[in-house]
Amino acid sequence: MNIELEQLEHLVAFDKYKTLSNAAKQLHLSQPILSRSMQKLEEGLEVTLFDRTKNKITFNKTGLLAVEYAKRILDDSNNMKMQLKEFDRKQHTFSIGSCAPAPNTFLSQKAARLYTDKTISNEIRDMDILLNGLKDHTYTVIIMPYDIDNDEIGSIPFFDEKLFFSLPLDHPLANKKSIALKEMDGGKMLLMSNIGFWNKMHRETMPHTKFLVQQDRGVFYDLIELSSLPSFTSDFTMKYDGIPKNRVIIPIQDQAARATFYCWYLKENEKLLSSFLYTINA
């Protein structure tokens, strides 16, 4: 006779709630149905699991051992379900992990046009998390600001981004042709949150600046238009959102304000990703 997972669940519930009546109540079953389930389990296992008296049923030593096995089997069953669901999700999801927002948007758009039958997911995370996520297949590809020479990981450059200062018209440096980061260090600046590795660059190159970080992009753009505080923009941002009103855009002299982004992927998946890898530079 086959042993059903439901019977094992009943066995574990009886162990947890101590009496048939309490277990039956928690399982939303009648006590006779639960009792019969336990009897069928004994028949299937071909052993006696309980000591029975007229008004009481308790586990014998075999029954206590059976409970431990039942817990393991149920845990394995739940883990199996979770693993299979996650595997199935990955088969229908193209997942992008990025170190910065602009290349993330660019690559997500490319993936969406190519993989019309898949869900495109993307997020911005720290670079160590991205690398681990690529290795454990959390991400299909990741976006990093440097190349890699690795036997397991391939890399393709696909996106350049250049930052600029966005200054109010009456700012003291608004007439300059270019500005170094250190010239702007100190004072206050508006800054968007969740900008990935750019955030570290800003804070390292402008350590004396008080950044007023905004979570909402709409509020951020309203503040840029209405306030007298400087901010950053990029060639990608200006291409899609335009140049902010009442602002002058000044190039940044430092190399730190420029980045070439690379699409990293596992070489074992190179054939599966060949169309995508070709498309990102097209």
Secondary structure per residue as TSV (DSSP state, phi and psi in degrees):
chain	resnum	aa	ss	phi	psi
A	1	M	-	360.0	138.6
A	2	N	-	-74.0	148.2
A	3	I	-	-100.3	128.0
A	4	E	-	-98.5	146.5
A	5	L	H	-60.0	-33.8
A	6	E	H	-60.7	-37.6
A	7	Q	H	-65.4	-38.7
A	8	L	H	-67.0	-36.9
A	9	E	H	-62.6	-39.1
A	10	H	H	-65.7	-40.1
A	11	L	H	-62.6	-46.3
A	12	V	H	-65.9	-37.3
A	13	A	H	-64.4	-40.3
A	14	F	H	-63.4	-40.1
A	15	D	H	-64.7	-37.6
A	16	K	H	-73.6	-42.9
A	17	Y	H	-99.6	-3.1
A	18	K	S	76.6	-30.0
A	19	T	S	-128.9	156.0
A	20	L	H	-62.3	-39.9
A	21	S	H	-65.0	-43.9
A	22	N	H	-66.4	-42.8
A	23	A	H	-64.3	-43.3
A	24	A	H	-61.7	-39.1
A	25	K	H	-63.8	-44.8
A	26	Q	H	-67.3	-31.6
A	27	L	H	-87.7	-3.3
A	28	H	T	59.6	44.9
A	29	L	-	-124.7	162.1
A	30	S	-	-79.6	154.3
A	31	Q	H	-62.5	-39.9
A	32	P	H	-62.2	-36.9
A	33	I	H	-65.9	-42.0
A	34	L	H	-65.5	-41.4
A	35	S	H	-61.7	-42.0
A	36	R	H	-66.4	-35.9
A	37	S	H	-61.5	-42.0
A	38	M	H	-64.5	-38.9
A	39	Q	H	-65.1	-41.2
A	40	K	H	-65.0	-36.0
A	41	L	H	-64.6	-42.7
A	42	E	H	-61.1	-41.6
A	43	E	H	-63.5	-40.4
A	44	G	H	-67.9	-37.6
A	45	L	H	-82.6	-18.3
A	46	E	T	63.0	37.1
A	47	V	S	-143.1	162.9
A	48	T	-	-96.8	128.4
A	49	L	-	-104.6	-14.4
A	50	F	E	-130.6	151.6
A	51	D	E	-98.8	123.4
A	52	R	E	-115.6	133.4
A	53	T	-	-120.0	-176.2
A	54	K	S	-59.8	-40.4
A	55	N	S	-120.3	11.7
A	56	K	-	-150.0	146.1
A	57	I	E	-132.6	128.9
A	58	T	E	-135.8	159.4
A	59	F	E	-72.5	139.8
A	60	N	-	-90.7	-176.1
A	61	K	H	-63.0	-36.4
A	62	T	H	-65.8	-38.6
A	63	G	H	-64.1	-40.8
A	64	L	H	-63.6	-39.0
A	65	L	H	-66.3	-38.4
A	66	A	H	-61.9	-36.4
A	67	V	H	-61.2	-43.0
A	68	E	H	-63.1	-43.0
A	69	Y	H	-64.6	-40.2
A	70	A	H	-61.6	-41.4
A	71	K	H	-61.9	-42.8
A	72	R	H	-63.8	-43.8
A	73	I	H	-64.3	-41.4
A	74	L	H	-67.2	-39.0
A	75	D	H	-63.1	-43.8
A	76	D	H	-63.1	-38.8
A	77	S	H	-64.5	-43.3
A	78	N	H	-66.2	-39.8
A	79	N	H	-64.4	-38.9
A	80	M	H	-60.7	-46.0
A	81	K	H	-59.9	-45.8
A	82	M	H	-63.6	-44.3
A	83	Q	H	-65.0	-41.1
A	84	L	H	-68.1	-40.0
A	85	K	H	-63.1	-42.2
A	86	E	H	-65.9	-40.7
A	87	F	H	-63.2	-44.1
A	88	D	H	-64.6	-38.7
A	89	R	H	-61.1	-42.9
A	90	K	H	-66.3	-30.2
A	91	Q	H	-67.5	-24.0
A	92	H	T	-112.6	11.7
A	93	T	E	-129.0	135.2
A	94	F	E	-105.1	109.4
A	95	S	E	-106.4	125.5
A	96	I	E	-114.4	127.7
A	97	G	E	-111.3	132.1
A	98	S	E	-131.0	152.9
A	99	C	S	-93.0	-3.4
A	100	A	S	-158.1	154.4
A	101	P	H	-73.6	-41.1
A	102	A	H	-63.2	-51.6
A	103	P	H	-66.2	-25.5
A	104	N	H	-64.8	-46.0
A	105	T	H	-62.2	-45.4
A	106	F	H	-61.0	-49.0
A	107	L	H	-70.3	-35.2
A	108	S	H	-63.4	-38.9
A	109	Q	H	-65.0	-41.1
A	110	K	H	-61.5	-45.8
A	111	A	H	-64.9	-39.5
A	112	A	H	-64.2	-36.6
A	113	R	H	-72.3	-31.2
A	114	L	H	-86.2	-42.8
A	115	Y	-	-105.0	73.5
A	116	T	T	-70.0	-16.7
A	117	D	T	-96.2	3.0
A	118	K	S	-117.2	156.6
A	119	T	E	-85.6	128.3
A	120	I	E	-97.3	116.6
A	121	S	E	-111.8	148.0
A	122	N	E	-152.1	151.5
A	123	E	E	-157.5	158.1
A	124	I	E	-105.7	123.2
A	125	R	-	-137.7	170.1
A	126	D	-	-64.9	153.8
A	127	M	H	-66.8	-33.2
A	128	D	H	-67.8	-35.5
A	129	I	H	-67.5	-39.2
A	130	L	H	-62.1	-45.6
A	131	L	H	-63.7	-44.2
A	132	N	H	-64.2	-38.2
A	133	G	H	-66.2	-33.8
A	134	L	H	-67.9	-43.1
A	135	K	H	-66.8	-34.9
A	136	D	T	-96.1	12.8
A	137	H	T	69.6	18.2
A	138	T	S	-65.4	-38.6
A	139	Y	-	-111.2	141.7
A	140	T	S	-72.1	-45.2
A	141	V	E	-140.8	160.0
A	142	I	E	-130.6	158.6
A	143	I	E	-112.9	122.9
A	144	M	E	-128.2	155.1
A	145	P	S	-91.1	21.1
A	146	Y	S	-156.1	163.5
A	147	D	-	-82.8	168.8
A	148	I	-	-142.7	141.7
A	149	D	-	-115.1	101.8
A	150	N	-	-147.7	143.3
A	151	D	S	-69.1	-24.9
A	152	E	S	-103.8	-20.4
A	153	I	E	-119.9	129.5
A	154	G	E	-98.6	161.2
A	155	S	E	-148.9	134.6
A	156	I	E	-131.8	125.8
A	157	P	E	-71.5	138.5
A	158	F	E	-145.2	-9.5
A	159	F	E	-155.0	130.7
A	160	D	E	-113.5	141.1
A	161	E	E	-135.8	138.8
A	162	K	E	-127.4	130.4
A	163	L	E	-91.2	152.5
A	164	F	E	-134.1	157.6
A	165	F	E	-86.0	136.8
A	166	S	E	-109.9	108.5
A	167	L	E	-115.0	145.9
A	168	P	E	-64.3	154.2
A	169	L	T	-60.0	-28.5
A	170	D	T	-97.7	14.3
A	171	H	-	-68.3	143.4
A	172	P	T	-57.9	-26.1
A	173	L	T	-103.3	11.5
A	174	A	T	-66.4	-19.1
A	175	N	T	-94.2	-0.1
A	176	K	-	-77.8	150.1
A	177	K	S	-78.2	-28.8
A	178	S	-	-156.2	158.1
A	179	I	B	-137.2	138.5
A	180	A	-	-84.3	151.7
A	181	L	G	-58.0	-39.7
A	182	K	G	-66.0	-24.6
A	183	E	G	-68.0	-25.2
A	184	M	G	-99.0	-0.5
A	185	D	-	-69.4	134.9
A	186	G	S	104.3	163.0
A	187	G	S	77.9	-154.7
A	188	K	E	-125.0	147.2
A	189	M	E	-142.3	145.8
A	190	L	E	-79.4	141.1
A	191	L	E	-147.2	134.7
A	192	M	E	-76.8	147.8
A	193	S	S	-81.3	171.3
A	194	N	-	54.0	49.6
A	195	I	-	-106.9	13.7
A	196	G	T	66.0	-137.8
A	197	F	H	-66.7	-19.9
A	198	W	H	-59.4	-33.4
A	199	N	H	-60.6	-43.4
A	200	K	H	-64.4	-40.9
A	201	M	H	-60.7	-45.9
A	202	H	H	-59.6	-44.8
A	203	R	H	-74.1	-29.0
A	204	E	H	-78.2	-36.5
A	205	T	H	-88.1	-17.5
A	206	M	-	-132.1	63.3
A	207	P	T	-67.6	-18.7
A	208	H	T	-98.1	3.9
A	209	T	-	-88.5	138.6
A	210	K	E	-94.6	108.7
A	211	F	E	-88.5	125.4
A	212	L	E	-94.9	96.5
A	213	V	E	-82.8	131.0
A	214	Q	E	-111.8	132.6
A	215	Q	S	-84.9	-35.3
A	216	D	-	-95.4	123.1
A	217	R	H	-65.3	-37.3
A	218	G	H	-62.9	-43.3
A	219	V	H	-64.7	-39.1
A	220	F	H	-58.7	-46.8
A	221	Y	H	-69.4	-33.0
A	222	D	H	-64.1	-41.2
A	223	L	H	-67.0	-38.4
A	224	I	H	-59.7	-42.5
A	225	E	H	-71.6	-33.1
A	226	L	H	-102.8	-22.4
A	227	S	-	-95.5	171.4
A	228	S	S	-103.8	15.9
A	229	L	-	-91.3	140.6
A	230	P	-	-72.3	164.5
A	231	S	E	-154.7	-179.5
A	232	F	E	-106.3	152.3
A	233	T	E	-142.4	179.3
A	234	S	E	-141.7	166.6
A	235	D	H	-62.1	-35.4
A	236	F	H	-66.9	-46.2
A	237	T	H	-61.3	-43.9
A	238	M	H	-68.2	-30.2
A	239	K	H	-64.3	-38.3
A	240	Y	H	-97.9	-30.7
A	241	D	H	-107.7	-9.9
A	242	G	-	81.9	174.5
A	243	I	-	-83.7	130.2
A	244	P	-	-58.3	146.8
A	245	K	T	-68.9	150.2
A	246	N	T	58.1	35.0
A	247	R	E	-134.5	152.7
A	248	V	E	-116.4	137.4
A	249	I	E	-102.6	122.7
A	250	I	E	-118.4	127.5
A	251	P	E	-61.7	148.2
A	252	I	B	-98.3	131.3
A	253	Q	-	-72.5	-32.5
A	254	D	S	-69.3	141.8
A	255	Q	G	-64.2	-26.5
A	256	A	G	-62.2	-19.4
A	257	A	G	-88.9	8.0
A	258	R	E	-123.3	145.3
A	259	A	E	-146.3	140.9
A	260	T	E	-107.2	125.7
A	261	F	E	-101.4	144.0
A	262	Y	E	-120.0	141.8
A	263	C	E	-92.6	114.8
A	264	W	E	-97.7	143.5
A	265	Y	E	-150.5	158.6
A	266	L	E	-77.3	130.3
A	267	K	G	-62.0	-26.5
A	268	E	G	-64.7	-19.7
A	269	N	G	-103.8	10.1
A	270	E	T	-60.4	-41.0
A	271	K	T	-65.8	-42.1
A	272	L	T	-64.2	-30.6
A	273	L	T	-98.6	6.4
A	274	S	H	-56.5	-43.7
A	275	S	H	-63.7	-41.8
A	276	F	H	-66.3	-45.1
A	277	L	H	-63.3	-34.2
A	278	Y	H	-70.1	-38.6
A	279	T	H	-68.7	-34.3
A	280	I	T	-67.0	-19.8
A	281	N	T	-104.7	1.6
A	282	A	-	-79.0	360.0
